[in-house]
């Protein structure tokens, strides 16, 4: 089982980033996926979740309307679109199989 993350980086406040998480080694289309983040010196927090079919998504309140989680089961990939980024969004972002493996994480830094 492997989750390989990509797409992090440095962005100015108000900017956008798209993260991807490529999955292998399991039946991706049957797995609900979650999205977490952990800022420096902070506890990790859940950000969003998407159902196996991609038809149900849930978000933490602080990212609603700015972040979108989606998936392409044909490509075994989950995407996280982040818009209107704020400095407090700075964190390492992780994809995770619900009740399963974590990705390696990707750093997102929001700064001018």
C-alpha positions as a Markdown table, in Angstrom:
| # | Residue | x | y | z |
|---|---|---|---|---|
| 1 | Unk | 0.0 | 0.0 | 0.0 |
| 2 | Unk | 1.4 | 3.3 | -1.0 |
| 3 | Unk | 0.2 | 6.9 | -1.0 |
| 4 | Unk | 2.5 | 9.4 | -2.9 |
| 5 | Unk | 1.8 | 13.0 | -2.4 |
| 6 | Unk | 2.7 | 16.0 | -4.6 |
| 7 | Unk | 1.9 | 19.6 | -5.2 |
| 8 | Unk | 2.9 | 21.4 | -2.1 |
| 9 | Unk | 5.0 | 24.6 | -2.1 |
| 10 | Unk | 5.1 | 28.3 | -1.2 |
| 11 | Unk | 2.2 | 30.5 | -2.2 |
| 12 | Unk | 1.2 | 34.1 | -1.3 |
| 13 | Unk | -1.9 | 34.8 | 0.8 |
| 14 | Unk | -5.0 | 34.6 | -1.4 |
| 15 | Unk | -3.3 | 32.2 | -3.8 |
| 16 | Unk | -4.1 | 28.6 | -4.7 |
| 17 | Unk | -2.5 | 25.2 | -4.7 |
| 18 | Unk | -3.6 | 21.8 | -5.9 |
| 19 | Unk | -2.3 | 18.7 | -4.1 |
| 20 | Unk | -2.5 | 15.2 | -5.5 |
| 21 | Unk | -2.2 | 11.9 | -3.8 |
| 22 | Unk | -1.5 | 8.9 | -6.0 |
| 23 | Unk | -2.5 | 5.5 | -4.5 |
| 24 | Unk | -1.4 | 2.0 | -5.2 |
| 25 | Unk | -1.4 | -1.4 | -3.7 |
| 26 | Unk | -5.1 | -1.5 | -2.7 |
| 27 | Unk | -8.5 | -1.2 | -4.2 |
| 28 | Unk | -8.7 | 2.6 | -4.3 |
| 29 | Unk | -12.2 | 2.8 | -5.6 |
| 30 | Unk | -13.5 | 1.1 | -2.4 |
| 31 | Unk | -11.7 | 3.3 | 0.0 |
| 32 | Unk | -12.9 | 6.5 | 1.7 |
| 33 | Unk | -10.0 | 9.0 | 1.8 |
| 34 | Unk | -9.3 | 11.7 | 4.3 |
| 35 | Unk | -7.1 | 14.8 | 4.3 |
| 36 | Unk | -5.3 | 16.0 | 7.4 |
| 37 | Unk | -2.8 | 18.8 | 8.2 |
| 38 | Unk | -0.3 | 19.6 | 10.9 |
| 39 | Unk | 1.2 | 23.0 | 11.4 |
| 40 | Unk | 4.6 | 23.5 | 13.2 |
| 41 | Unk | 4.1 | 23.2 | 16.9 |
| 42 | Unk | 0.4 | 22.4 | 16.5 |
| 43 | Unk | -1.7 | 19.3 | 16.8 |
| 44 | Unk | -2.8 | 17.6 | 13.7 |
| 45 | Unk | -6.3 | 18.2 | 12.5 |
| 46 | Unk | -8.7 | 16.6 | 10.1 |
| 47 | Unk | -9.5 | 18.7 | 7.1 |
| 48 | Unk | -11.8 | 16.8 | 4.8 |
| 49 | Unk | -13.1 | 13.4 | 3.8 |
| 50 | Unk | -14.4 | 12.0 | 0.5 |
| 51 | Unk | -16.4 | 8.8 | 0.0 |
| 52 | Unk | -15.2 | 5.9 | -2.1 |
| 53 | Unk | -17.4 | 6.9 | -5.0 |
| 54 | Unk | -16.6 | 10.6 | -4.6 |
| 55 | Unk | -20.2 | 11.5 | -4.2 |
| 56 | Unk | -20.0 | 12.6 | -0.5 |
| 57 | Unk | -17.5 | 15.1 | 0.9 |
| 58 | Unk | -17.2 | 16.8 | 4.3 |
| 59 | Unk | -15.0 | 19.6 | 5.5 |
| 60 | Unk | -13.9 | 21.2 | 8.7 |
| 61 | Unk | -15.6 | 24.6 | 9.1 |
| 62 | Unk | -12.4 | 26.7 | 8.7 |
| 63 | Unk | -11.8 | 25.5 | 5.1 |
| 64 | Unk | -15.4 | 25.3 | 3.8 |
| 65 | Unk | -15.9 | 27.2 | 0.6 |
| 66 | Unk | -12.1 | 27.5 | 0.1 |
| 67 | Unk | -10.9 | 23.8 | -0.1 |
| 68 | Unk | -12.2 | 21.1 | -2.3 |
| 69 | Unk | -11.4 | 17.4 | -2.2 |
| 70 | Unk | -12.1 | 15.2 | -5.2 |
| 71 | Unk | -11.0 | 11.9 | -6.7 |
| 72 | Unk | -10.5 | 10.1 | -10.0 |
| 73 | Unk | -10.9 | 6.4 | -9.4 |
| 74 | Unk | -9.7 | 5.6 | -12.9 |
| 75 | Unk | -6.3 | 7.3 | -12.0 |
| 76 | Unk | -6.3 | 6.1 | -8.4 |
| 77 | Unk | -5.7 | 9.6 | -7.3 |
| 78 | Unk | -7.3 | 12.0 | -4.8 |
| 79 | Unk | -7.0 | 15.8 | -5.3 |
| 80 | Unk | -7.1 | 18.6 | -2.9 |
| 81 | Unk | -7.7 | 22.1 | -4.4 |
| 82 | Unk | -7.0 | 24.9 | -2.0 |
| 83 | Unk | -8.1 | 28.4 | -2.8 |
| 84 | Unk | -8.0 | 31.8 | -1.0 |
| 85 | Unk | -5.1 | 30.4 | 1.1 |
| 86 | Unk | -4.3 | 32.1 | 4.4 |
| 87 | Unk | -1.1 | 32.1 | 6.5 |
| 88 | Unk | -2.8 | 30.0 | 9.1 |
| 89 | Unk | -3.2 | 27.3 | 6.4 |
| 90 | Unk | 0.6 | 26.7 | 6.5 |
| 91 | Unk | 1.1 | 23.1 | 7.4 |
| 92 | Unk | 2.2 | 19.7 | 6.2 |
| 93 | Unk | -0.8 | 18.2 | 4.4 |
| 94 | Unk | -1.4 | 14.4 | 4.4 |
| 95 | Unk | -3.8 | 12.2 | 2.6 |
| 96 | Unk | -4.9 | 9.1 | 4.4 |
| 97 | Unk | -6.9 | 6.0 | 3.8 |
| 98 | Unk | -9.8 | 6.1 | 6.3 |
| 99 | Unk | -8.8 | 3.6 | 9.1 |
| 100 | Unk | -5.5 | 3.0 | 7.2 |
| 101 | Unk | -2.2 | 4.2 | 5.8 |
| 102 | Unk | -1.0 | 7.7 | 5.7 |
| 103 | Unk | 0.8 | 9.5 | 2.8 |
| 104 | Unk | 4.2 | 11.0 | 3.4 |
| 105 | Unk | 2.9 | 14.5 | 3.6 |
| 106 | Unk | 3.6 | 17.6 | 1.5 |
| 107 | Unk | 4.5 | 21.1 | 2.9 |
| 108 | Unk | 2.3 | 24.0 | 2.1 |
| 109 | Unk | 3.6 | 27.5 | 3.1 |
| 110 | Unk | 1.4 | 30.5 | 2.8 |
| 111 | Unk | 3.5 | 33.7 | 3.1 |
| 112 | Unk | 4.2 | 37.0 | 1.4 |
